[in-house]
Amino acid sequence: MDRHLDILKVFAEIRDPGEMETFCREIFSPRELNDLALRWQLLKELHEGCSQRQIAARHRISLCKITRGSKLLKKESSFTKKILDAYYGGKD
């Protein structure tokens, strides 16, 4: 994790969405950005209650790509779930 700490600090300090977009487009390839955006979309759809099979069919991807996110959101201590709840509301 130490290797990642430097770049994570840089991300944490960028407050302007436009600057963050510019920075990300400069340091990530288009494919890396698309992969990241897809990962977030899968997490949002799982959070909304969509089934893994529905998501896989919609995005034409394997269930394996979705399983990690599904397990993550089932963990009671999931920080990602906390973020999704804050931005998109809980399913309660």
C-alpha positions, 0 to 999 in steps of 0.5 A: 500500500505504501507505493500507492499512498503518494498518488492517493494523497494527490487524488485526495487533495484535488477538490475541483471536478474539472481538475480531477477530470483533466488529471485523470485523462492525463495520467490514465489511458482511455481504456483505464478510464473506461474500466474504472467507469465500468467498475463504478457503474457495476457497483452502482447497479449492484447497490440498486439491487440489480442481479449479477446476471442482469448486469452481466447481460446488460454490459455483455461481461462475465459474472466474474467481473461482477462477483468482486463488487457483489462480495464487497457490498455484502461486507458490513464494514464496506467503505464502498457501500458507505459511499454508495449509500451517501451518494445514492441512498441506502436500500432500506 
